């Protein structure tokens, strides 16, 4: 009888604790305004509707992120669409995967004594292989940048080494970047006709010690200045996982009170460094804004937020920003707009940036319709 009473006492205590936590989370949730999402395209009124220019671009880039839930068989449609677009002109096309290449915990780690991956782990790895197949099928080069979910494996060495093996075995032009085993992930640069691609590990920057953070940001600043001097006519496209601006859930733009409640509940027990209002993320935004320094030839591309957004920064230090993290419908989330939003939609798809002699042209492409749903000059 005493054991039963003790068990009931513990159960009641746990129930009261759960109710208390839920009540606290509920109070904070009520402070959030719940918004309507742009489930159909929002276009700022003064954004000019234009036709795609004739002729071949100097170079084009396909941007898609957060594809880490994608299947290899059947091949996920957004990846197949990217391959189809890249295969039209693989010799002057770059495909960039903007992080979170493997949900939820990054590349699987073998436990001590294990020599083979389980069937479940192999399926997880195939989420990465599905993205690498874009290059193998199209013949275009493909770069993958790390995201926070890739780093949840506690390191990205295993993923980077898998990509290197894939490149060698399949003779595919695929690269995990920036990455050097055992080294600080310094920003890397690739130059193409009319275009300089810069790759940054934003998750590493978010979690880095202050001295390491300052070193890498200074290196990025030096890199951008060198590009501006050596390639003054080039567009500089900086690619990382985390956006400097967003109007989605990572900026507490909630379209569901239930989702807001879950996030507040998590926030009671964890340091949510993946949302823009938290100090590690704020440090990232400040650092990137300072080094960009309003250079009109710099465009910043990211994923992380599971929607498609275009911003033209009126804030000093922020130029055009592209958010293309909607490569998988299972991750697509609600999105709103602010004064700097030029385009926004909660829809699976990708972006294509084309560099012409007369300027930079952007197309936003829907996976479902395989049609361009928005296009503009940047």
Secondary structure, DSSP 8 states (H G I E B T S, - for coil): -HHHHHHHHHHHHHHHHHHHHHHHHHHHHTTS-B----SS-EE-TTS------SS--SEEEEEE---TT--TTTT-HHHHHHHHHHTTSGGGEEEEE-S--STTTSS----TT--S--HHHHHHHHHHHHHHHHHHHH--EEEE---HHHHTTS-SHHHHHHHHHHHHHHT--EEE-S--TTS----EEEEETTEEEEE--HHHHHHS-HHHHHHHHHHHHHHHHHHHHH-TTSEEEEE-SS-SS-SSGGGT-BS-HHHHHHHHHHHTTS--TTSTTSHHHHHHHHHHHHHHTT-TTEEEEE-SSSSEEEEE--STT--EEEEE--S-GGG-------TTEEEEE-SSEEEEEEEETTEEEEEEEETTT-SEEEEEE-
